[in-house]
Amino acid sequence: RKQNEKYMSEENNKTLQDQRIESLCENITALGISSPKGQEYDFETIRKCLEDGPNSNVFRDLIHLLASDINMFQQTSIPHDHSTFAEDFKTLLITTEFAFNPSNSLGSLTNRVIALEHILSHLKALLMIHSESQMEVDTKESLQDSLLNICDLLKITDTSEKNHDLIGSITETIKERKLLPSKLLINPKSLQSSHLEILDQMNQEFAKEYSDRRQVLVTRLNVTMKSFLWSGEANERVDHRPIIFTI
């Protein structure tokens, strides 16, 4: 009986391990990471390289690629050479604030899975932060471009002013040409830099809210499609290649 319980426990652990490795594969694919030869990291490849650990060229190449991507946003070590891989890998985990003892991160398959999960999560977080920062820059540049386009249409030649001054110039030009009422709800000339910053912040919050709503809808769509594909009838009739919708 004890042997049976031990066997069942080992089988359960193996199933959970496989599920975690499958999740790793999905995250690696979502990040667009492929091997130096341009091949995708499939389940069998990832499981084999995790089992072999630093003795595997595939494992070292994968960690090298992930560390290189992290290094674009945060200075860290990039493990690759077999002779220094263990020490460089430990430094990478310390730099990325690994929650467990980095000295044991290569000691077993489970530890290597946990370490790789951490590295992927850290990279995804950095990409999200960079994306939000880039969105702020793009928003400001988009506002400037829009104002300059309006100035061009209205034949306003002096466009060296700041955004709130440009809005004032545009409004005065439109009023002079009697294209809108003389009384406005908000006088652009009364807007100070602090006011524009508040309006810009509100715009960013609205943009993020609608982006989150769209992400929820896309996630629901993916879940719905997967639920259809799990049915017995669908298994007999449809192609089994994954269907993934993104925003």
Buried (B, 14 or more C-beta within 10 A) or exposed (E): EEEEEEEEEEEEEEEEBEEBBEEBBEBBBEBEBEBEEEEEBEEEBBBEBBEBBBEBBBBBBBBBBBBEBBBEBEEBBBBBEEEEBBEBBBBBBEBBEBEEEBEEBBEEBEBBBBBBBBBBEBBEEBBEEEEEEEBEEEBEEEBBEEBBEBBEEBEBEEBEBEBBBBBBBBBEBBBEEEEEEEEEEEEBBEBEEEEBEEBBEEEBEEEEEEEEEEEEEBEEEBEEBEEEBEEEEEEEEEEEEEEEEEE
